[in-house]
Amino acid sequence: MRTLKTITASAFAAILISGCGGTAEILATPVENIDNTPLKVSELTEAEKHNWGHLDLVKDTIPGMSVDKAYTEIIKNKKGKKVIVAVIDSGIDIDHEDLDDVLWTNTKEKPNNGKDDDGNGYVDDIHGWNFLGDGYDEQLEFVRILAAGDTSNPDYSRALSEYDKEYQKYTGYKGNYEQIFQQIKSADDALTKHFGKKDYTKEEVSAIKTDDDALKQAVQVAQYMFSNGMDSLADAKKEISNGIESINDRLNYNLNKTFKGRVTGDDPNDLSTTSYGNGNVKPVKKSESHGTHVAGIIAAERNNGKGANGVANNVAIMSIRTVPNGDEYDKDVALAIRYAVDNGAQIINGSFGKSYSPHSDWVRDAIAYAGKKDVLFVHAAGNDSKNVDTEPNFPDDNVNGQEVSDTYIRVGALAPKYGSGLVAGFSNYGKQNVDVFAPGAKIYSTTPENEYSTKGGTSMAAPAVAGVAALIRSYYPKLSAAQIKQILMDSGLAVKTKVVVGGNTEDVRPFADISKSSKMVNAYNALIMASKMSK
């Protein structure tokens, strides 16, 4: 049984009003605010873990976006218009069982004929474009600055300081992880020998009585791993091995000043060339799962009996592969935004970011271009636990606080428990430069080869908001991108509680101090406001 505490909220009983054309429409009074009492005190069930971002704070006591409630009470049997959402990311597994029916297809282009049939400058761009070609690994931007060797670059000294800290940190991680791996391996070998089998259980380990010091140590290692959520030492070895692989990637590619990426051969400092890359929008490696996960949050086919439900129906996902294992190039991002706009995207999701941007003006110009073309750009706030009002995070939409677009919205991440721990510890924040918050920690979604997994980040919060924006555009298509941004900010739940900021338990502030809107996005409220505004 779930243990609940009381909640106060404004009245939200549904009322029946007449809609256009003589049809009836269910509307409601939106929930405007909530008290500061933590609600969910028991662990989430498996079903709740897989769907918590869609649940309702009042009904389910979980700080989701009231997506399921919006479908039940507002959308119902309405027919919306198809909305094209561009996902600028690491590529999407377009063959995934939960995504294959929600893809954007360029009907003006004939597949695999080696021609630019529609004359848009991109050959065989059937489901989008791949600006990375067959590339995967890249340096971080501050490493590129150092590799260029231009000491007059105003970012050079900051880049050098950051490089020294990062290289030392990851070298330390490598040694620690390798030592841990050896300890787990030795423990697993000892227990396998003791039991005469590899598939021993936790209970069997706990039952061991021995005076053998090596076996005692093996038991201690195993029980420590079990207490930290591992089901077996084999799982622990796999987890640590994956960590070592990530650390090696960081050292060998991301932080390697002599590494040469950019397999397309295109000059990232020359904006005049545009059609490099290819039309294959799928990830190069299975581990390159980020874009597929993001796409599923927006638009995984709903209620098909498979792994996950996207926020939005009536969506066509355009895949633009731009984000490598490392920092994206400004040129690729600028061109990706323009490609999305020029090929019909109405919403763009950008779950990427960095602290250095040598051609930030190119990206900012592209964001302004999207705004002029009535396209909403939803951007993740970043995962550095930083205040982006005072520390740089790109792309952004302003120069010295002066915004270049009214259709750019930046999103911070929430965790699945209401109360002081509501804001995900990794999430960036900012009273001026983070507009809203949305579910971003422990989000279950699609990954390549018909698989599913749980990931966390503002990368997961942004597509949640892009999905709500797509719902608004689908059912209230007369509203502009700027109006949709305002709805997302104004219609959310106003959080009155104080929250831990940046994962620092000594930094507790009112939620209103860490975002412009002081609210968490709510699909139910947003659709109510959209209906009123569209009239």
Secondary structure per residue as TSV (DSSP state, phi and psi in degrees):
chain	resnum	aa	ss	phi	psi
A	1	M	-	360.0	142.2
A	2	R	-	-84.8	132.0
A	3	T	-	-92.7	126.6
A	4	L	-	-117.4	157.3
A	5	K	-	-119.3	167.2
A	6	T	-	-71.5	157.4
A	7	I	-	-137.1	141.7
A	8	T	-	-111.2	140.3
A	9	A	B	-153.9	159.3
A	10	S	-	-69.1	158.3
A	11	A	-	-60.3	142.0
A	12	F	-	-140.5	27.9
A	13	A	-	-65.1	137.4
A	14	A	E	-72.6	144.6
A	15	I	E	-126.5	147.7
A	16	L	E	-95.2	123.6
A	17	I	E	-128.4	158.9
A	18	S	E	-76.9	135.7
A	19	G	-	-102.1	-173.8
A	20	C	G	-69.5	150.8
A	21	G	G	66.8	21.7
A	22	G	G	81.7	-0.2
A	23	T	-	-84.5	158.4
A	24	A	E	-98.2	142.7
A	25	E	E	-130.3	131.9
A	26	I	E	-86.2	122.6
A	27	L	E	-124.9	169.4
A	28	A	E	-144.6	164.8
A	29	T	-	-81.2	124.2
A	30	P	-	-67.2	149.4
A	31	V	-	-74.9	122.1
A	32	E	-	-98.4	-35.8
A	33	N	B	-155.4	171.0
A	34	I	B	-137.5	161.1
A	35	D	-	-79.6	-177.0
A	36	N	S	-101.7	27.8
A	37	T	-	-94.4	125.5
A	38	P	-	-59.6	138.0
A	39	L	-	-103.3	-50.1
A	40	K	-	-91.4	112.9
A	41	V	-	-111.3	-7.4
A	42	S	S	-103.7	164.2
A	43	E	-	-67.0	149.4
A	44	L	-	-70.0	144.1
A	45	T	-	-72.1	168.6
A	46	E	H	-60.3	-41.8
A	47	A	H	-62.3	-41.0
A	48	E	H	-67.8	-38.5
A	49	K	H	-60.3	-37.5
A	50	H	H	-78.8	-13.4
A	51	N	H	-137.7	14.6
A	52	W	G	-62.7	-30.7
A	53	G	G	-66.8	-14.7
A	54	H	G	-99.1	-5.0
A	55	L	S	-84.6	175.6
A	56	D	-	-117.0	132.3
A	57	L	H	-62.4	-40.0
A	58	V	H	-71.5	-50.3
A	59	K	H	-76.9	-44.6
A	60	D	H	-102.8	-9.0
A	61	T	S	62.5	26.3
A	62	I	S	-126.8	133.9
A	63	P	-	-79.2	60.0
A	64	G	-	-86.3	-166.7
A	65	M	-	-102.6	12.4
A	66	S	-	58.3	37.1
A	67	V	H	-69.0	-48.3
A	68	D	H	-61.5	-39.3
A	69	K	H	-63.9	-38.2
A	70	A	H	-63.8	-42.1
A	71	Y	I	-65.7	-41.6
A	72	T	I	-69.3	-42.3
A	73	E	I	-103.8	-21.4
A	74	I	I	-117.5	-52.8
A	75	I	I	-72.5	-50.7
A	76	K	T	45.6	-118.9
A	77	N	T	-100.8	18.9
A	78	K	-	-67.2	152.6
A	79	K	-	-106.9	121.1
A	80	G	-	-102.0	175.8
A	81	K	-	-94.5	150.3
A	82	K	-	-66.1	134.7
A	83	V	E	-119.9	129.6
A	84	I	E	-90.3	121.7
A	85	V	E	-116.3	119.7
A	86	A	E	-88.0	132.4
A	87	V	E	-110.9	104.2
A	88	I	E	-87.4	107.0
A	89	D	E	-161.0	-150.3
A	90	S	S	-91.7	10.3
A	91	G	-	102.2	158.2
A	92	I	-	-129.8	137.3
A	93	D	-	-74.7	93.5
A	94	I	T	-73.2	-6.0
A	95	D	T	-96.1	1.5
A	96	H	-	-61.5	139.7
A	97	E	T	-59.9	-25.0
A	98	D	T	-100.5	1.6
A	99	L	T	-126.8	-16.2
A	100	D	T	-65.0	-18.4
A	101	D	T	-100.6	7.0
A	102	V	S	-124.0	30.8
A	103	L	B	-94.1	143.3
A	104	W	-	-75.3	135.7
A	105	T	-	-125.6	128.1
A	106	N	-	-79.6	95.4
A	107	T	T	-71.6	-12.7
A	108	K	T	-85.3	-7.0
A	109	E	S	-108.6	133.8
A	110	K	-	-90.5	127.7
A	111	P	T	-63.1	137.3
A	112	N	T	58.0	31.3
A	113	N	S	-103.6	2.6
A	114	G	S	69.6	18.0
A	115	K	S	-123.9	153.4
A	116	D	-	-92.2	78.6
A	117	D	T	-62.0	-35.9
A	118	D	T	-93.8	-1.5
A	119	G	-	67.8	25.3
A	120	N	S	-90.7	3.1
A	121	G	S	94.0	0.2
A	122	Y	-	-129.5	122.7
A	123	V	T	-85.0	129.2
A	124	D	T	57.5	40.1
A	125	D	-	-87.0	77.9
A	126	I	S	-76.4	-45.2
A	127	H	S	-118.5	10.6
A	128	G	E	141.6	-151.5
A	129	W	E	-145.0	153.4
A	130	N	E	-118.9	99.9
A	131	F	T	-78.2	-8.3
A	132	L	T	-95.3	-8.3
A	133	G	T	59.8	-134.1
A	134	D	T	-91.1	10.7
A	135	G	-	-74.0	155.7
A	136	Y	-	-140.1	-55.9
A	137	D	B	-89.4	140.2
A	138	E	-	-145.5	162.3
A	139	Q	-	-74.4	162.3
A	140	L	-	-76.7	155.8
A	141	E	H	-62.0	-39.4
A	142	F	H	-69.7	-24.5
A	143	V	H	-72.1	-37.7
A	144	R	H	-62.1	-39.2
A	145	I	H	-61.6	-43.7
A	146	L	H	-68.1	-40.3
A	147	A	H	-63.3	-31.1
A	148	A	H	-68.9	-25.6
A	149	G	T	75.4	13.5
A	150	D	-	-88.4	94.2
A	151	T	T	-69.5	-12.7
A	152	S	T	-82.3	-10.3
A	153	N	S	-60.6	126.2
A	154	P	T	-60.2	-19.4
A	155	D	T	-92.4	-2.2
A	156	Y	H	-62.4	-49.1
A	157	S	H	-65.9	-38.9
A	158	R	H	-65.0	-40.7
A	159	A	H	-63.6	-40.8
A	160	L	H	-64.9	-42.6
A	161	S	H	-63.3	-42.7
A	162	E	H	-67.8	-38.9
A	163	Y	H	-60.3	-46.6
A	164	D	H	-59.2	-42.9
A	165	K	H	-67.8	-44.2
A	166	E	H	-67.8	-42.3
A	167	Y	H	-64.5	-42.6
A	168	Q	H	-64.6	-41.5
A	169	K	H	-62.5	-47.4
A	170	Y	H	-75.3	-26.9
A	171	T	H	-65.1	-40.2
A	172	G	H	-64.8	-42.8
A	173	Y	H	-57.7	-43.3
A	174	K	H	-59.1	-47.7
A	175	G	H	-62.5	-43.5
A	176	N	H	-64.8	-45.8
A	177	Y	H	-64.4	-40.5
A	178	E	H	-65.8	-36.7
A	179	Q	H	-66.3	-43.7
A	180	I	H	-62.4	-43.0
A	181	F	H	-58.6	-43.0
A	182	Q	H	-64.8	-38.6
A	183	Q	H	-63.6	-44.3
A	184	I	H	-65.6	-43.1
A	185	K	H	-60.9	-44.9
A	186	S	H	-62.9	-41.2
A	187	A	H	-64.5	-43.4
A	188	D	H	-63.3	-42.2
A	189	D	H	-61.9	-43.0
A	190	A	H	-65.9	-42.6
A	191	L	H	-70.6	-37.1
A	192	T	H	-62.2	-42.2
A	193	K	H	-65.4	-41.0
A	194	H	H	-63.2	-44.8
A	195	F	H	-86.9	-17.2
A	196	G	T	71.6	22.8
A	197	K	S	-160.0	158.8
A	198	K	S	-90.4	-26.5
A	199	D	-	-96.2	48.1
A	200	Y	-	-71.0	159.2
A	201	T	-	-106.0	167.4
A	202	K	H	-60.4	-40.8
A	203	E	H	-64.2	-39.5
A	204	E	H	-65.6	-38.2
A	205	V	H	-64.9	-44.7
A	206	S	H	-63.5	-26.5
A	207	A	T	-83.9	-5.3
A	208	I	-	-67.0	130.0
A	209	K	-	-121.8	119.2
A	210	T	-	-154.5	152.8
A	211	D	-	-102.7	1.9
A	212	D	-	-78.3	118.2
A	213	D	H	-61.8	-40.2
A	214	A	H	-64.8	-41.0
A	215	L	H	-70.3	-37.4
A	216	K	H	-57.9	-44.9
A	217	Q	H	-64.4	-38.5
A	218	A	H	-61.5	-41.6
A	219	V	H	-62.9	-43.2
A	220	Q	H	-61.7	-44.0
A	221	V	H	-62.0	-45.3
A	222	A	H	-62.4	-45.8
A	223	Q	H	-66.7	-33.9
A	224	Y	H	-63.3	-43.4
A	225	M	H	-66.4	-39.8
A	226	F	H	-61.9	-40.7
A	227	S	H	-68.8	-16.3
A	228	N	T	-103.3	24.9
A	229	G	T	91.8	2.2
A	230	M	-	-84.5	135.9
A	231	D	S	-83.6	-22.4
A	232	S	-	-158.1	163.5
A	233	L	H	-70.2	-25.3
A	234	A	H	-62.9	-42.0
A	235	D	H	-64.3	-39.8
A	236	A	H	-63.9	-43.2
A	237	K	H	-60.8	-41.4
A	238	K	H	-64.2	-42.5
A	239	E	H	-62.6	-48.0
A	240	I	H	-67.6	-37.5
A	241	S	H	-61.7	-41.5
A	242	N	H	-63.4	-37.4
A	243	G	H	-64.3	-42.1
A	244	I	H	-62.9	-39.7
A	245	E	H	-61.8	-42.9
A	246	S	H	-64.5	-41.0
A	247	I	H	-64.5	-42.5
A	248	N	H	-63.0	-39.4
A	249	D	H	-60.5	-41.0
A	250	R	I	-61.4	-45.3
A	251	L	I	-75.9	-40.5
A	252	N	I	-80.8	-26.1
A	253	Y	I	-122.4	-62.4
A	254	N	I	-61.4	-38.2
A	255	L	T	-106.8	10.7
A	256	N	-	-92.0	109.9
A	257	K	T	-68.7	-18.1
A	258	T	T	-101.0	-2.4
A	259	F	-	-69.8	137.4
A	260	K	-	-111.6	110.7
A	261	G	-	-98.3	-133.2
A	262	R	-	49.9	58.1
A	263	V	T	-65.9	-16.9
A	264	T	T	-69.0	-19.7
A	265	G	-	78.8	-2.3
A	266	D	-	-73.7	147.4
A	267	D	-	-82.0	113.0
A	268	P	T	-71.5	-6.8
A	269	N	T	-102.5	8.9
A	270	D	-	-122.8	106.6
A	271	L	T	-80.1	-4.6
A	272	S	T	-76.2	-25.3
A	273	T	-	-93.2	135.6
A	274	T	-	-131.2	-22.0
A	275	S	-	-104.8	27.2
A	276	Y	-	-73.0	166.7
A	277	G	S	94.4	-154.2
A	278	N	B	-157.9	-179.5
A	279	G	S	-91.3	6.2
A	280	N	-	-85.8	103.4
A	281	V	-	-92.4	5.1
A	282	K	S	-81.4	157.1
A	283	P	-	-63.5	152.1
A	284	V	S	-76.0	-37.7
A	285	K	S	-123.2	153.2
A	286	K	T	-59.9	-35.4
A	287	S	T	-68.1	-14.6
A	288	E	-	-82.2	69.4
A	289	S	-	-100.3	-6.0
A	290	H	H	-56.5	-50.5
A	291	G	H	-64.7	-37.0
A	292	T	H	-65.9	-39.5
A	293	H	H	-64.1	-44.4
A	294	V	H	-62.2	-45.1
A	295	A	H	-60.7	-39.2
A	296	G	H	-66.1	-36.0
A	297	I	H	-61.1	-40.0
A	298	I	H	-72.1	-47.6
A	299	A	H	-145.7	17.6
A	300	A	-	-52.1	137.9
A	301	E	-	-55.4	128.9
A	302	R	T	-83.1	137.4
A	303	N	T	54.9	39.8
A	304	N	S	-101.0	9.7
A	305	G	S	79.7	6.0
A	306	K	S	-105.8	-173.8
A	307	G	S	-56.2	-37.3
A	308	A	-	-146.3	155.5
A	309	N	-	-109.5	130.1
A	310	G	-	-75.4	164.1
A	311	V	S	-68.1	-41.5
A	312	A	-	-110.8	141.6
A	313	N	S	-98.6	179.3
A	314	N	S	57.1	39.2
A	315	V	E	-119.2	142.5
A	316	A	E	-117.7	118.2
A	317	I	E	-89.0	122.4
A	318	M	E	-98.7	120.9
A	319	S	E	-95.2	125.2
A	320	I	E	-125.6	102.0
A	321	R	E	-78.4	113.2
A	322	T	-	-140.4	-21.1
A	323	V	-	-106.0	112.0
A	324	P	-	-88.1	-174.4
A	325	N	B	-82.7	86.4
A	326	G	S	144.1	-165.0
A	327	D	-	-87.2	138.4
A	328	E	-	-67.3	152.5
A	329	Y	-	-86.3	139.8
A	330	D	H	-56.9	-40.1
A	331	K	H	-60.6	-46.1
A	332	D	H	-61.5	-41.7
A	333	V	H	-65.8	-45.2
A	334	A	H	-60.3	-44.3
A	335	L	H	-71.2	-33.5
A	336	A	H	-64.4	-42.4
A	337	I	H	-61.5	-45.6
A	338	R	H	-67.1	-37.2
A	339	Y	H	-60.7	-46.1
A	340	A	H	-59.2	-48.3
A	341	V	H	-62.8	-47.2
A	342	D	H	-69.4	-19.0
A	343	N	T	-108.5	18.6
A	344	G	T	101.7	2.8
A	345	A	-	-64.8	137.9
A	346	Q	S	-103.3	-19.3
A	347	I	E	-138.3	140.0
A	348	I	E	-121.4	131.6
A	349	N	E	-105.5	128.5
A	350	G	E	-122.7	91.5
A	351	S	-	-96.0	67.6
A	352	F	-	-156.9	169.5
A	353	G	-	171.3	165.4
A	354	K	B	-159.6	169.3
A	355	S	S	-98.2	-7.3
A	356	Y	-	-128.4	140.0
A	357	S	-	-151.3	88.9
A	358	P	T	-64.0	-24.5
A	359	H	T	-121.9	46.6
A	360	S	H	-60.8	-26.9
A	361	D	H	-65.5	-34.9
A	362	W	H	-62.1	-44.5
A	363	V	H	-69.5	-40.8
A	364	R	H	-64.1	-38.3
A	365	D	H	-62.9	-37.8
A	366	A	H	-68.8	-38.3
A	367	I	H	-64.1	-41.3
A	368	A	H	-63.8	-38.4
A	369	Y	H	-61.3	-44.1
A	370	A	H	-60.3	-42.2
A	371	G	H	-61.1	-42.8
A	372	K	H	-65.4	-26.8
A	373	K	T	-95.2	13.5
A	374	D	T	64.9	40.8
A	375	V	-	-113.9	130.8
A	376	L	E	-85.4	130.3
A	377	F	E	-110.8	114.9
A	378	V	E	-103.3	122.4
A	379	H	E	-124.9	137.1
A	380	A	E	-71.8	139.6
A	381	A	-	-74.7	-22.8
A	382	G	-	109.1	159.5
A	383	N	S	-118.6	37.9
A	384	D	S	-105.7	7.8
A	385	S	S	57.9	32.6
A	386	K	-	-112.3	159.9
A	387	N	B	-88.9	107.4
A	388	V	T	-79.4	1.8
A	389	D	T	-74.1	-27.4
A	390	T	T	-115.8	-18.7
A	391	E	S	-120.3	134.5
A	392	P	-	-65.6	140.9
A	393	N	-	-146.6	122.7
A	394	F	B	-117.1	152.0
A	395	P	S	-76.4	154.7
A	396	D	-	-130.7	175.7
A	397	D	S	-119.6	20.4
A	398	N	E	-142.2	154.4
A	399	V	E	-120.7	113.2
A	400	N	T	53.5	40.4
A	401	G	T	85.6	-6.8
A	402	Q	E	-92.4	112.3
A	403	E	E	-73.4	141.5
A	404	V	S	-99.0	-7.5
A	405	S	-	-149.3	143.3
A	406	D	S	-104.6	17.9
A	407	T	S	-123.3	18.4
A	408	Y	E	-104.1	129.0
A	409	I	E	-132.0	128.7
A	410	R	E	-106.6	137.7
A	411	V	E	-123.0	129.1
A	412	G	E	-95.3	170.9
A	413	A	E	-111.9	140.0
A	414	L	E	-105.1	154.3
A	415	A	-	-99.5	164.7
A	416	P	S	-82.8	24.1
A	417	K	S	-137.0	120.4
A	418	Y	-	-72.4	141.8
A	419	G	S	134.7	-155.5
A	420	S	T	-65.5	-25.5
A	421	G	T	-93.7	21.2
A	422	L	-	-62.8	-39.7
A	423	V	B	-83.6	127.3
A	424	A	-	-58.6	134.3
A	425	G	T	-59.1	-29.6
A	426	F	T	-80.0	-16.4
A	427	S	-	-69.3	134.6
A	428	N	-	-68.7	165.4
A	429	Y	B	-154.5	171.2
A	430	G	-	169.0	125.1
A	431	K	T	-60.9	-32.1
A	432	Q	T	-98.0	-35.8
A	433	N	T	-111.6	-0.4
A	434	V	-	-114.1	117.9
A	435	D	-	-81.4	-44.6
A	436	V	E	-146.0	169.2
A	437	F	E	-121.5	152.6
A	438	A	E	-153.4	164.1
A	439	P	E	-55.0	126.1
A	440	G	-	-142.9	-15.8
A	441	A	S	-94.1	138.2
A	442	K	S	56.2	56.0
A	443	I	E	-101.9	128.5
A	444	Y	E	-93.7	129.1
A	445	S	E	-161.3	-174.5
A	446	T	E	-73.5	145.9
A	447	T	E	-136.9	163.2
A	448	P	T	-54.7	154.9
A	449	E	T	63.7	45.9
A	450	N	T	59.0	31.7
A	451	E	E	-110.5	173.1
A	452	Y	E	-140.9	149.8
A	453	S	E	-156.2	168.8
A	454	T	E	-103.2	127.1
A	455	K	E	-131.9	159.7
A	456	G	-	-133.1	147.3
A	457	G	S	157.4	163.3
A	458	T	H	-64.7	-16.9
A	459	S	H	-60.2	-26.2
A	460	M	H	-90.2	-26.9
A	461	A	H	-73.2	-39.3
A	462	A	H	-59.7	-49.8
A	463	P	H	-65.6	-25.5
A	464	A	H	-61.2	-43.5
A	465	V	H	-70.8	-38.8
A	466	A	H	-60.2	-36.3
A	467	G	H	-65.2	-42.4
A	468	V	H	-64.6	-40.6
A	469	A	H	-60.7	-38.8
A	470	A	H	-65.6	-37.3
A	471	L	H	-60.7	-44.6
A	472	I	H	-63.2	-46.3
A	473	R	H	-64.5	-33.1
A	474	S	H	-70.0	-47.1
A	475	Y	H	-93.8	-16.2
A	476	Y	-	-134.6	67.0
A	477	P	T	-68.3	-11.7
A	478	K	T	-77.5	-15.7
A	479	L	S	-74.9	141.5
A	480	S	-	-81.4	166.7
A	481	A	H	-61.8	-39.7
A	482	A	H	-64.1	-39.0
A	483	Q	H	-65.7	-38.4
A	484	I	H	-64.9	-42.8
A	485	K	H	-57.0	-45.8
A	486	Q	H	-64.5	-37.7
A	487	I	H	-62.8	-45.5
A	488	L	H	-59.0	-37.0
A	489	M	H	-80.0	-38.1
A	490	D	H	-84.9	-25.2
A	491	S	S	-94.2	-4.8
A	492	G	S	-69.1	172.6
A	493	L	E	-80.6	126.5
A	494	A	E	-79.0	117.3
A	495	V	-	-89.0	121.0
A	496	K	-	-94.2	-13.9
A	497	T	S	-76.5	159.2
A	498	K	E	-85.3	146.2
A	499	V	E	-131.1	152.5
A	500	V	E	-72.3	131.2
A	501	V	E	-110.4	133.3
A	502	G	T	64.7	21.4
A	503	G	T	73.2	6.5
A	504	N	E	-98.7	107.5
A	505	T	E	-66.3	-11.3
A	506	E	E	-90.9	-5.8
A	507	D	E	-110.9	92.4
A	508	V	E	-117.1	124.2
A	509	R	E	-137.2	162.7
A	510	P	E	-61.8	139.7
A	511	F	G	-54.9	-32.4
A	512	A	G	-62.9	-16.8
A	513	D	G	-88.1	-3.6
A	514	I	S	-118.2	4.5
A	515	S	S	-152.2	158.7
A	516	K	S	-66.7	-41.8
A	517	S	S	-85.1	-20.3
A	518	S	-	63.2	25.9
A	519	K	E	-136.6	160.1
A	520	M	E	-108.3	136.2
A	521	V	-	-60.7	139.5
A	522	N	-	-136.7	114.8
A	523	A	H	-63.9	-40.5
A	524	Y	H	-60.0	-52.1
A	525	N	H	-63.5	-38.1
A	526	A	H	-63.0	-41.8
A	527	L	H	-69.6	-33.6
A	528	I	H	-63.6	-47.2
A	529	M	H	-65.1	-38.1
A	530	A	H	-62.6	-40.9
A	531	S	H	-62.1	-44.1
A	532	K	H	-66.7	-42.5
A	533	M	H	-67.6	-36.1
A	534	S	H	-68.9	-18.8
A	535	K	-	-86.0	360.0
